[in-house]
Amino acid sequence: MTTSPSAALATFASQLRYEDIPAPVLRRAEDLLLDTLASILAGAGARPVQIMADYAQTMGPADGPSEILVNRRRSTPLFAAMVNAASAHVVEQDDVHNGSVFHPAAVIFPPALAVAQALGLSGKDVLTAAVAGYEVGIRIGEFLGRSHYKIFHTTATVGTLAAAVTVGRLLKLDPEAMLNALGSAGTQSAGLWEFLRDAADSKQLHTAHAVAAGITAAYLARDGFTGARQILEGPQGLAAGMSSDADPKRLTDRLGQRWALAETSFKYHASCRHTHPAADALQAVMREHHLQADDIASIEALVHQGALDVLGPVTNPATVHQSKFSMGTVLGLIALKGRAGLAEFDAALADPAMASWRERTTMSLDEEVDQAYPQRWIGKVKVRTTDGRELSAKVEEPKGDPGNTLSRAEIEAKMRSLGVYGGAARAEELQNLIDTVWNLTERPTVGVLLPA
């Protein structure tokens, strides 16, 4: 083995043990798992997810060891993980790591659960593999930098490698095989932001493809299939093709000492994370000055460049999902309804008042916000009132960030709210899921989570 960054990541992931992981990191991983299961259930009825589920039924077996949670069917680990990953990312409530601008949970927990169910592995195995996936995936996202995210959807590209590492750890790949898995995953890495302009369904394909490619890479590596040894930093590797500001030092930054999983944020609003800082700031200015929606003439959201790149193309959303990338829609819901949840978005698309809010909402690049990004996502807004006042607010940490995180009680409440959305699960089933996750380390095998 060489001492290249790719090899160092492979060795770390291969050799990580449950006993190596600090207890707070393991508890945070449990929090993130429950949060992810909530998002999977909430997305179960979405049209793109149903299409993906139909595809799995057509192409895969009629039965198998792994659960497709959205329809209570069984399949192979590959097809179960594909459908669950697509569903995890559709309602925009899954986690995000600020510094890498990466949504790890949607591409880590679906393959972790599916493969663990197929192999009869334990809850501790799942958590260890998930931590390995988070630590490696986040560092690759940070390594690829801001230039990568401008064109590429990091959760799609980096997600392929994070999924491969997660599954590779469950397969107990040695460092050499894990390096091969990274190479095979990286060469399949893909996912472009262009879909947002057309309200296309690609975001669900992004996570589904990432986990399928990651599972494939790990299983092939187990059987001796080789991959590029420097897929990340090589002269024709990921950074060479997908980044202009890649920083190789980020790949091994305090590996095994800094636990990047613990830096991950929960989503409070059901929208693209780039809208959250401004949404929180608008809530703050409305509370402070006792404003009602009718008091607001215009809103200026002061944002980082990444927000302009991702949200800027969405001017007239055509679908509920696309509306979650519309700053005007999100801030309009905050102003009118006080929150931007799933039900509020469902109703907003047909609400003519939303067009007015999109017209009176603008985004401007702010130097302070942009310089802090992506490590910190500061929220700033300027509000002009109907009586001529100019008001402003600033939020240092949006709700859900590590310094302003969700408690376990709040995560449970989120699970109960999302889990019953669209009739995906009954209240007693959700309580059983909550109990299962909080006691996951006691389970010798993961087993069935939602019986048919």
N, C-alpha and C positions, 0 to 999 in steps of 0.2 A: 504494500500500500504506500502511496505517496502521501505527502503532507499538504496536498492541495486543499483549498477550501471545500471543494466537493467531497473529497475523501474524508475530511474532518467531520463534516455533517453526517456522512454515511456511517462513520464509526460511532459517533455520538448516538445516533438513532438506533443502531444495532445493539449497542451495549447498555442503553438506558434500562435501569431496573426500577421497579415500583419503589423499592426502599431508598432510591436516590432522590426521590421527588419530595420536596417539603410538603408537609400536611396542608398548609394554606393553599398551595398550588393544586393539590388534589381536590380540595373542597371547591375551589374555583372551577375546576374541570367538571365536577358534578353539577354546579350551577349552570355552566354553559351547556351541558348535555340536556338538562331539563328544559332550558330555554329553547334549544334546538328542536326537541320533540314537540314543543308547543307550536313552533313555526311550521314543522312538517304537517301537523294536523290541521292548522289553519289554512294551509295551501292545498289541502286535499281535493277540494272541489273546483279549483281553478282549471280553466279550459286547457292551457298548455300541459298541466300536470296530468289531466285525464288522457290527453293524447299520448303522453309519454307512458302512462300506465297501459294503454291499449297496445302501444308498440312492444312493451315488455311481454305482454300476454301473447302477441303474435310471434315474436322472435324467440322467446324463452320457453322454458318448460311449463307445464300446467301446475307443477308443484315443485317444492324445493325446501331447503333448510332455512332460508332467510325470509324475513317478513317484509312485504310491501305495506307499510303502515297506512298508506292513504286508502287502500281498499281491502285490507285484511287478507290478501292473497299471499301465497308463498312463491318463491322463485329461487334462482341461483343468487349468490352474493352479488354478482355483477348487475343483474337486472333489478334486484331489490334496491341496491345502493343508488342506481341511476334514478329511479322514480322518487325515492325518498330525498335525494339531493336536489332534484328539480323542485320538489315541494317545499323544501327548507328555505328556498331563496325567493319565493314568489310574492309573499305578503310584506317583504321588506321589514321583517322584525328579527332577523338573525343577527348575530354578533358582528363586531368589526374591531380590527386592531388599527389604531390611528396611524402609527408610524409607518406601517406597510400598506395602508389603505387596502386591507385584505379582510374578507369575511371567512375566517377559518372554519367555523362550525359546519357550514353547509357542505363542505367537501371532506371533512374529517370524521364526523360522527356517523353519517350514513354508511360509509364503507367499514368503519370500525365495528358497528353493530352487526352489519350483514355478514362479515367474515367471521366475527366471533361466534355468531349463531351457527354458522356452517361448521366451524371447527370445534364447537363445544367448549369455548374458552370462558374465562371468568370475568367478573366485573373489574378486578384489578388489572387484568390483561387489557381490557378496553381502555381504562384510564391511562395506563402506561403508554399504550400506542397513540392515544389522542394527544398526550403531552408531547411525545416525539414529533407528531405531525405539526402541532402548533409551533414548537420551538424551531423546527427546520423551515416550515412554510413562512412564518413571519420574517425570519432573517432573509430568506430569498426575496420576499417582497420589498424589504428595506434595501437590499442590495440593488435591485433593479431600478429603484428611484422614481422620481416624479415624472421624468420623461416617458417612462414605460406606461404609466397610468393614463397619460394624455391620449393614447391611442388604444392601448390594450386593457381589457378588463382583468385586473390582477387576480381576482378570485378564480377566473377561468384558467389563466396561464399558470400561476403559482399553485393553484389548487390541484393541478395534475401531479405535481411533485409532492405536495403535502399529503395527498391521498396515497401515493405510492409508498411514502415513508410510513404512514400509519399502518397500511396493510403489511408492509415488509416487516414491521416490528411484530405484528401478530403471527406472521409466518416464521418468525425467529431467523430472519436472514442474517448471515454473518456480514462483516463490514464490506467484503468484496462484492457479495451479492447485492447488498443495499446500494452500493455505488452503481452497480449495473442497473438496478431498478430506477435510480435517479436519472441515469442516462436515457433509459427507454421512455421514462415519463417526460423528461424535458424535450425530447425530440417530437413529442405529440402535443406540446403546449400550444394553446390557441385561445382566441376570444377577443373580439373587437367591439368597440363602443358604437359602431355605426348603427347597430340595431335600434338605438334610442330614437333616431330621426324618423323611423317608420313605425314605431310602436310594435316592432317585431317580437317574437317569442324567444329570441336567442338567449336571453339571460338564463332561462331554465335549461336550455341545451348546454350552456356553459358549465353549470355545476354538474349536470348529468354526464357530460362528456369527460369532465375532469376526473370524476370518480371512476368511471369505466376505464379510462386510460391508465389511471393510477393502479387500479386492481390488476389490469392486464400486465402492466410493467412489473409489479411485484411478483405475481405468480410465474411469469416467464423467467424472471431472475432466479427464483427458487429452483427452477429446473435447468439453470446454466446458461440462459440467454444473456448475452452481453450487451452493454450500452456504453455510450461515450463516457470516458472517465473524467472529463472536465466539461460537462454539459453546461455548467453555469458560467464559468470564467474563461473557457477556451476561446481561441481566436475566431472560431465559427460557432460559438455557443449562444446561449440565450441572451446574454448581455450584448454581444456583438450585433445580434440581429434585432433586439427589442429595446435597447436603452442607449442613451447618450450620456448618462450621468451615473453609471453603475459604480458602486463603491465596494470592492471585494472585502474590505475590512468588516463590513456589516454582516458578512456570512458567518463569521465565527465570533462575533462580539460577545465576550464573556460567556461562551457556551458552557452550560452546566452550572453557571453561577447566577446569571441573570435569567429569570424565568419569564419569558415574554408572554406566555399564556396569561399570567396575572395582570398584564397591562391591557387585556382585551376589554372592550366596552359592550354593554348591552344596549339594544335599541329601545327607546321609550316611545317614540312616534313611529307610525307604520309607514315610513317613507324613506327615501334615500338619505343616508347619513349626512350628506352634504347640506341638507336642509335643516338638520336638527339644531345646530348652534343658533341660527337666526330665529327658528321657532321658539327656542327657549328665551332668547333675548326679547322677542315680541311679547311673550307671556310676562316677562319681567317688567317691561315698560307699561303694559296695560294694568298690571297689578299696582305698580307704584303710583300711577296717575289716575287710577280708577276709570280707565277708558272702556267704552263699549265699541262695538264694531262701527256703529254709525258716527263715532267721533273721529274715525281715521279717514283721511283724504288720500294719503299715499304712504308707501313703505319702501325704504331703501335698505336692502340687505347688503352689508359690507362683508365680502367673502374672500376666500383664497382662490388662486387660479384654477385649482382642481375642480372647484364647484362650478366655475364658469365653463370649463371644458365639458363637464358631464351634464350639467343642468341647462346650459345655454341653448342647446339645440331644441329643447322641449318648450315650444311657445304655445302650442294649441293641442294639448293631449287628447288622443283619440281613444284611449283605453284607461281603465282604472289603474293598471300597472304603470302606464306612462305618466299618469297624473301624479304619481308619487315622486317623479323626477321634475315636477313643476314647482318652482319656488312660490309662484303666485297662488297655486292651489293650496299648498301646505300652509302658507301664512294666512290665506283666506279662511281656512278651516280653524286655525288658532283664533283668529279674530271673531269669527261667527259662532263657533261651537266650543271654543276653549280647549279643544284637543284635536289631534289628527290620527284617529284610530281607524280600524278596518271598516266599521259601519259608516263612519263619516266619509271615507273615500268612496265607498260604494254609492253613496247618495250624491256625491259632489259632481260626478261626471255629467249628470243630467240637470244640474242646478245652474240656471242662467246667471245667478249671482257670482258664480266662480269666474266667469269670463271677465266681469268687472274687476275682481281682485287681481287677476293676472295682468290686467291692463294698468292697474295702479301700483304694481310691485315691480321694482327694478333691482338688479344686482350690480354692485360696483366692486372692483378690486381694491382691497384695503391693504396697505403695506404691512401694518402690524399683524393682521390676521394671516397674510400670506407668508411672512417670515416665520411665524410660529408653526405653520403647517409643514409636514403632517404630524409632527410630534404632539402638537396641541391644536385643538379645533376651537378657536375662540369664536364666540357669537356676538355680533354687533348689528344693531339696526338703528336707523333714523326714521322717525315717524312724524309726518306733518298732519296736524289735526284739521278738522273742518273749520275751527275757529282761528286758524293761522299759527298755532304754536308749533315749534320744532322740538321734538323730544327724542332722546336717545337712551339706549341701554347696552350694557356689555355683560356677557356671561363668560367666565374664565373656563369652566368645565361644564359641558352639556350634561343633562341627566343621563345616567348610564355609564359615564366615564369612570375609571377606577377611583378617582377622588370624589365622585358623586354617584356612587354605584347603586344598584338595586339590592335590597336586602333579600334574604331567602323568602320572607313573607311576600315581598313584592314580586319575586319571580314566580312563586306559587300562584299569586293572583293573576299574573300574566298568563300562566299555563291554563288556568281555569277559563279565562276570557277567550284566549285563542283556541283552546281545545274544543270548545263547544261551537265555535264559529262554523256555520254551514252544516252543523250536525255531525261533525267528524267523530266525536266521542261523547260518551255520557259522563256525567259528573263523577259517578263512582269509578269509572275507568280512569279518569284523570287522577283521582286520589290514589288509585293503585299505582299509576305511573310515578306519581310524586314519591310515594313510599319506596318504590323500587329504586329510583335514582338515589334517594338519600341513604339507602342501604346497599348500594351497588357493590361495595367492597366485600360484603358478606356473601355474595352469590358465587358459588363455585362454577356455575355456568350462567350465561346471560339469560338464556331461555326466551320464551315468548313474552313480548311486552303487551300486546293487545290481542287476546284470543279472538278468533273469528266469531 
